[in-house]
């Protein structure tokens, strides 16, 4: 019977399941929005609570920045020009350079100047010339322009800032934009130290240069004194700033006060000057890529003073001062303005193109190294004896959840399950189900129970997960004219008609920027959207396992698209799922996220929340599948599904198949190719479920 003609038993409509409370009717979009709002409020509570438990140290800071604790040794320095004003290029790592302008005599006193991202080093030096008889190096930061957000080798480009362009390639590989600039500045500090071993180096950071400079000074004690102009204050609103500032886990241990505490007892002066606010990249008509929202607000002097007071409470003394907004940083650092005559220098129009191009080439080359990194960190550690595998994989699952996905506390409020009958066919009853997980955060979905289950029989369960912007009803909708039918083919209803209990939960990747902001808020806490989703599924598994019709040992997971992402990340953590089916998503995932040569890359889409920190160096999809092992695992892949290419999908799946053979489970890793697109095929997968679940 078609979904649109489902029977409604008037007497039974709205009836609750035994042992549950009534659930009032509510439009599905309303429940979805309420869930996203509840998670958003929980994220705000976590952000507000973070300062109370911080324990800053330099190793944690280096990890959040994605740099080594030891500074990089400086490479070859090239100075161009004559006299006291020259351009410089210092190799930081092969193919990556710090560029800028050197003004002075190549003797001390030494000043490192980090100007704002959209300032040129030439303009910055004209405002802050070298101390008389000394030397100033002004390092160019990656700008927020858009002209060079492209890979000329492949033609891929995106209408995002240069900084976001680099971020989209870097974050998935465990590299941050501030970390790249901190390392470039550390290399300059090292070059100064090599040239003048007794050098005392002062640092001036303006705007974005202040953001980078505070992290630099906290990490590198070779910087003797610091002046920050137009940057200092609470960091709990990091999520609302440009996405290139996103640092995974940084707010667990660091606000500006904690960073400053690592500077102490070296003198630090904050000049709370408001620079020109940045409001984001303006959209262009018909652009395929929308830049991530984010703005740099004006600096607040009261906020700067409050954060400075917090820093002084962490580290006593008089090492930190708040100066007047119009103070001169050279005067604040040296007690008087030691500046020489302001130089004039024509800006180099090609510098940004060189910087962005070099980093693009560097990051794209890193993709070829990711397999080698994971080979050493994961595959070479897999036990030779299959009997030793369960203990190994249990530890890896915990590592994956705690260090990559992020672990929230277990559900900590009573479930208080509420249900209501919403539809009925001749074979299936469908109830809407709501249960609490954390304060204000529910789990919600639709439960389909076959009518032919005799008392005492416990059937296998299939959790059927919708994709991006989906709703629970979508996977049960068999109206062929509906938008939901084409991708989902009513697979949750079809499986229930075959005798399975199915549950179709709502995952909160719905509402455009409303849910993407959740990822932005959670990542600086070392969490992610899947920290929440996996917590919700913990409660779902607990509840499903207690249903009289359900067999807790036979609960399977089957998801399409974003639900396929869930099929990789949720069963890889939760062993309550006895198998997993990933449809329309399995990929050489790390490259798909950040490659500028794969045509379906997320570098050029609007889904800016997709990158997850350092999957390149930890767990690609083959490794996630190995965390699902030894449980059965299947991929459903349409030849014309635009989320991937067969060549890359099969390249990654070959590792999975080989792994299952090595652990003594040949045949339990299966891929089905079909002549179709981004939809549930429901042929080989249904047989896979029948074989492993017993129906």
N, C-alpha and C positions, 0 to 999 in steps of 0.2 A: 504494500500500500504506500502511495507517495506521501512525502512529509507534509505537503500542503493539504492533504485530505486526512490527516491523522485524526483518529477518533478522540473525542473529548467526552469522557463520562462525567456528566454534570454533577452527579452526586459525589464523585471521587475527586473532582478537580480541586487542586490546592491541598489535597490530603498529604500529611507528613508521613515520612517513614517511621516505623516503630522505634521508640527510644530517642526520637529527636523532637525538637521544638518547631513550631510553625515558622515558615519563612514568608514574610510579606512579599507580594509581587512588586517587581521593580524592573523597568526597562534594562536590558543587558548593558547598554552603554552607560547607564547610571552606576551599576555595580562596578564596571570596569574603571570609570573615572574615580569612584570612591576608593577603590583599591590603590590606584596610583597616588591619590592624595594621601592615603594612610601611610604608604611607603615613604612619600616625600616628608611627611611630618616625623616619621621615625628617623630618617636621615638627618633632619634638622636637629633632633634630640642628640643623635650620636655626635654630630659636629660640635654642638654646644658642650657636650660632656668631655670631648677629647682633651682639652688642656689639663684637666685634673689628673690624668694618668700618664702624661708624657715623661719619657726618660731619654733625653737627647744624647747622642754620641756621634762621633764623626763616621764610624763604620755604617751606622744606619743612614746617615745623610748621603754618603757615597752610594749606597744601595738604592736610595730613592732617586738620586740623580742618574743612576745607571753608569757610574764611572768607577774606576779603581780608586782605592783609598790612597795609594801612592800616586803622586803626580806623574804625568807623562814626561819623559825626558825631551828637552827641546831638540828639534831637528835643525835643518840648515836655515839660517836667516839670510834673506836677500834684501839689501837696502838699495833703493833707486833714487837718483837725484844727487844734487850737490848742496853743500852748505848745511845750515842747521835744520832744514825742513825737508824730510825725505819720506817716501813711501816705504813700507816694509811688508814682507811676506815671510812668515815663519811656518815651516812644516810642523804640524802637530802630530799627525800620523800619516802614513803614506797616502798621498792624494788629497789630504785635508790641510788647509792652511789658515792661520790667523793673519788677517790683513788689516792695515791701517796706516797711520801717519806717525812718524817719529819727529819730535821737535827738541833740539838741544844739542848737547856736547858729548854725549855718550859717557857722562860722569854723573855722580850723584849731586844733589838729591834726586831720587827717582820717583816718578809718579806714573801710575797706570790709570788711564781714563777710559771708562766704559760709558759711552754716550747712550742716549735713548735709541730705541730700535730704528725710528724714522729720522734720526739725526744723522748727518754725515760727519765723519771724523774731522774733515776740514773745518766745518762750522764749529764743532766742539772745541778744536784747538784754538780757533780764533777767539773764543770766550775764555779759555783756560790755557794760556801758553805755558811753556815749561818754566819751572823755577829758574831764576837767574843763575847761570852757571851749572844748571842741572839738565835733566832729560825727562821728557814726557812721551809716553807711548799711548796713542789713542787707538783702541781696537774697534773695528767696525762690527756691529751686531747684524744679524739677519733682519731685514726690514719687514714691515707689514704691507709692503706693496704687493701687487699681483702679477706684474709683467713677466716675471721669470718662473712662475709656478708651473713648470713643464719639464718634461724630459725630451730634449730635442732628438735623442736617438730613436725614440719610439713614437713621438708625436702626442703622447698623452699629456694633457694639461687639465687644470682645474681652476675655477674662479675662486680661489682661496688665497689668503696671505702667504707670502714666502715661508713664514714661520709655521703656519698650519700645514702647508705642503710638505715640509720636512717632518713635522709631527706625524702625519699620516703614514709615512714610510718607516718612522723610527720607533714609535711606541711599542708596536708588536714585537720588535726585536730587542726590547730592553734598553732603548736609547732615548734620552730626553733632549729636547731642544736646549733648555738651560744647562744640562750636563755637557752638551757639545761645546757650548760657549764657556763654561767653567773650565773645561779642559784646555781650550784654546788660550784662555787667560793664564792658567797655571803654566802652560808652556812658555808664555812670555815672561812670567815671573822666574821660571827656571833659566831662561836665556839671560835675563838681567843678572841673576845670581852667578852664572858662569862667567859673565863678563866682569862683574864686580862682586867678588865673594863677600865683601863687607857691606853690601848695599842694604839700605833701609828703604823699603818700598812702601809708598803711600798709594791709596786707592781712592778714586772718585768714581762713583756710579750715579748716573742720572736716569730716572725713569726706569725703563727696562734694564738699563745698565746697573741701576741700583738693585733690582731684583736679582740679576746674575751676580753682582758684586757682593751682596750679603751672603749668598751661598758660597761664593769663592772664599771670602774672608773667614767664614765659619769652618771651612774645610782645610784651608791652607794657612798655617801660622807664619809663613814667610812674609805675609802682608802685615806691615807694622802698624799702620793707622788707616782709618777708613772714614770717608765722608759719603753719606747717602743723600742724594737730592731727589725729592719727589717720589720716594718709595720707602715706606715703613708704616706698619699698622697691623691690625688683626688679619689673619689669613683664612678664617673660617668661611669666607665668601669666595674662596679660590675658584669654586665651581662656576661662578658668574663671570670670571675673567677670561681672557683669550685662552683657547684650548691648548695652545703650545706651552702654557704654564702648568698644565696638568702633570703632577708627579705622583705616581702610585704610592700610597701609604705615607706620604710626607706628613699629613696632619695627625697621624698617630703619635708622632714624637716631636714635631716641629711646627711652631708658629714663628712669627718674626722674633718674638722674645727669646724662644729657645735657640734660634739661629744666632741671635746676638749674644746669648750666654756663652756660646762656643768662641766668640770673638774675644770676650773678656780674658785677661785684663787689658788687652790692647785698646787704645782709645778709639771710640766710635762716636761720630757726630752725625745727627740726623737733621737735615734741613727740610722741613715739611712744606716744600714749595709745590704748588699745583702746576703741573705741566699741562700741555694741551691734552684733554681727555680723548681717548680713542673709543669710538662707538661701534666698531666692527666693519667688516667688508661690505659695502653696499651691494645688494643683489643686482644682477643684470637680467633683462628679459630673456626668458627661455633658456636660462642656464641649467645644465644638467646637474651641476653640483652647487649646493647651497653651503656656504661657509658656516662653521659652527658658531652659534651666537656667543657673544662675549664682549665685554667692554672693560676699559680701564677707567675707573672713576677718578675724580679729583681727590687729591690727598687731603685728609682731615687732620688738622693740627691736634685737636683733642684725642683722636684715635691714636696718633703717633705718640702722644704723651702717655696715654694709658698703657700702650704696649711697651713703651720704654720703662715705665714703672714696674711692669710685670717682669721685664728682663732684669732690672736691678734687684728685685726680690729673689730671683733665681741665683744671681751672682752679685753679692754686695760690692760696694765700692763706688767710685766716682768716674768710672771709665766710659760711661755713656752720657751724652748731652743732647738736648734738643735745642737747636739754634733758631734764630729768627728766620722767617720764610725767605727774606731777601739776602741772607748771609752769603758771603763768598766762600766756596769750599776751600780754596787755597789758603785764605786767611784763617779759617777754622782749623786747618791741618797744621799750619806752620806758625800761627800766631801773628803773621803779617803776610801781606800779599807779596810773594817773591817772584811774581810773574815777569817774564821778559816782554819785549814788545810783541803785540799780537801779530802773528804772521798772516799772510794772505796766500791762499793755495786753491787752485781750481779743483773742484771735486772730480774724482775719477768716475765717469759714468758707467764703466763696465764692471766695477767692483762687486756690486750685488749679484750680477749675472754669474761672475766667477764663483762667488761664495755659494750660491744656491746650486749651481751646476756641479761643483765639486762635491757638495754634501749629497746630492742626488746620486751621483755616480758611486760614492762611497757606500751609501746605504743600500743601493741596489746590488752592489758586489757582496755585501754581507749576507744576502739571501742565499747565496751559494755556500756559505759557511755554516748555516744553521743546522743542516743535516749532520755535519761533522760534530757540532757541539752536542746535539741530542744523542748521537751515537755514543759519545763518551759518557754523557751524564745519565743516560737511561739504558740504551740497548746493551751496552757492554756489561751492565750490572745485572741483567736478567739471569736468574739462576739456570744452570745447565739442566738440573734435575727438575722435571715437571712437578714433582711433589713439593719442592721448595718454593714454587711460584706463589701460592696463596699468601704466605707470610710476606714475601717481597711486595706483592701488589697492594696489600693492605697498608703498608707503610707509604707506598707511592700515592695511593688515593688520599691519605691524610696530608701528604706534602702538597699535592695538587690543590686540594681544597684550601689549606691554610695559607699557602704562599702564592697561589695564582688566582683562584676563584675568590677566596676570602671567606672566612667562616664567621657567621653570626651565631649568637647563643641559640641553643635549641628552643623550640616553641615554649613560651613561659607563661601562658595564660590558659585557662580551661578551654577546650574546643567549643563547647556550647553549640553543637551542631544543629542547624536549622534547615529544614527541607520543605519542599512542596511539590506535588505532582503537577507537571506542566503539560505532558502529552502522553498519548497512549495509542498504540497500534494493536493489531490482532496478535502480535508476537512479543511486544516490548512495552514496558512502562518506563517513562523517563521522568526523573525527579531533578529539580534544581537543588543544589546543596551549598550551604555556606557554613564555614567553621572558622573560628578565631585561631590565629597563630601567635602574633605578638600584639601588644596594645595598639589598637586601631588598624591592624593589618590582618585581613582574612585570607583564607583560601576559598575558592569558589569554582564550581563547575557543574556539569550535568552528568547524572548517573543513569545509564540505561541497563535495565535488568530484564533478561528474558523471562517470559511468563511460564515457561515449561520446566522451571527448576523445581524438582520435588523436594519436600521437606528433608533437611539433613544433608543434601548434596551441596558441595562447595565447588563452584566453577572457577576456571581461570579468568583473570581480569586483564584487560588491555587498556592502559592509559593512553588516550588518543589526543595528541597535542597539536593545537592549531599553530599557525604561523603569524607573521608580522601583521599587526592591526586586526587580528582575528578575535572571535568570540566563541565560547563553548558551543553555541547552537550551530555554528558553521559546519562542524565536522559531522553533524547529524542531519543536515539539510539535504533532502534528496529531490528538491524541485529543480529539474534540469535547466530551467530558465534563470535560476538564481546565480548571483555572482559567486556564492560560496561553493556551488556544486562543481564548477570546473576544476579548481585545485584539489578539493577534498573528496569528491565522489561519495559523500556521505559515509565515509569508511567506518566511523564509530557506530552508525546505525546498521550497516551491513554486517559488521562483526557481531553485534548484539543479536541480529537475526540468525546468525550461525550458532548462537548458544553461549557466547562469551558475555560476561559482565563487562561493560565498558564505562570508563569515567573520562570525561573531557574537561580538564581543568583550564582555568583562565590563567595564562601567564601574562604579566603586566607590561609587555612590549606593545603598548597601544596608546595612541594619543599624540603622535608626533613628538614635538620637542618636550611635551610634558613627561614622557617616560625617559627620553634621552637625558634630560636633566638629572634623573635619578642616578644614571651611570656617572655623570659628572660629579655629583655630590658624594657618591660612594667610593669612587676610585682613590681620591686622596686619603681615605681612611683605610686603604688596603682591602676594600670590599668591591663588589660588583653587583650588577643586577642579578646575577646567578647566585650570589650569596643569599638574596631574598628568595628567589625561586626555589633553590634547593631546601631552604628552611620550610617553605610552604609544602614542598613535596614530602618532607619528613612527616609532617602532620597528615598529609593525604594518605601516605602509606600506612601510617598508624591506624587511621580510620578505616581504610579499605580492608586491611587485614582483620578487622573486627566484625565485618559484615557477615551475617550468617550464610549468605549466598556465595561468599568469596573465599578462594583458597589463598591464604597469605604467602604460600610458597610459590605461587604461580601468578605473579603480577608482572606484566610486561609493559614496555614503553615503546610507543610508535609515534613519531612526530614528523611533520612536513615543514620544510623551509626553516623559519625561525624555530619551529618545533623540532626540526632536525638538529639545529644547534643545541636545543635542549636534550635531544637524544644522545648527544655526545657528552655534554657537561653534567647532566643530572645522574644518569646511571653510572658514570665514571666515579661519582662520589658516593652515591647511595646504593649499597648492595642489596637493598630490599627489592630492587627490580631484578627479575630473573633473566631478562634478556632485553636487548634494545634493537630497534629498527630506525635507521636514519634515512629519511626520504628527502630528496631535493635539497641537500645541503653538503654532503660529504665532499671534501676537497683537499687539495694541497693548501690548507687553510692559511698558513702563515704568508705564503706568496699572494694568495687571493686578497688578503687584507692590505698588504703594503707594496706589491709589485707594480711597477709602471710599465710592464710589458704584457701582463695578462689582461686581455680585453675586458674581463668582468671584475677587475680590481675595485675594491672599496676606496682606493685613493680618489677615484673620480665619481663617487656617488654622494648622496646627501646623508648617508648613515654614518655620521661622525662618531657615534657611540660604539662602533664595532671594535676598534682596536682594544686588545687586552694585553696587559703588560707582560712583555718578554715571553710570549708563547714560542717565539723563534728559538729561544735558548732552553726551553723546558718541555712543552707538550704540544706537538702538532696533532692532527687528527689520528694519525697512526698510533701515537703514544696514548691518546685518550681512549682509543679502542682497546689498547693493551690494558688499560685500567678497568675496562668493562670485562675483559677476559678474566677467568675462563668461561664466563657466561656467554651464551650464543649472541652473535652480533651480525646484523645484516644491513646492507646499503641498497636503496632503491634509486636507480639512476636512469632518467630519460635522456636519450641521445641528444635531443634538441633543447634540453633544459639549460637556459642561459646562465644559471648560477655557476657553471663550471664547464670544463672541457673534458671529454672522455679520457684524453691522454693524461691529464693531470690527476683526475679522479682515480684512474687505474694505477697510476704511478704510486699514489699514496696507499691505495688499498692493497697493493702487492705486499707491502710491509706487514699489513694486518694478517693477510692469509699466511704468510711465512711464519709469523709469530704464533698463530694458532697451531700450525703444524709442529713447531718446536716445543710447545707446552703440552703436546699430546691430545689436542682437540681438533684434528683435521676435519673439515666439513662443517664446523660450527661457525665459521666466518664465511659469509656468502654475499655476493653482489649480483643483483639482477639488473641487466640493461634492458630497456624497452624502447620501442620506437615512439617516443612522445616527449612531452615537455615537463613543465614544472607542476606536476600533479601526482596524486596517489594513483599508482597502477593497480595495486591490490590483487596481483596474481601470485607471483613468487613469494611475496611477503605473507599473503594469507596462508600459503602452503607451509612457509617457514614457521608461522605461529601454530598451525595445526600440528606440525611435527614435534615441536618443542613443548607445547602446552597441552597436547593430548585431546584436541577436539577437531 
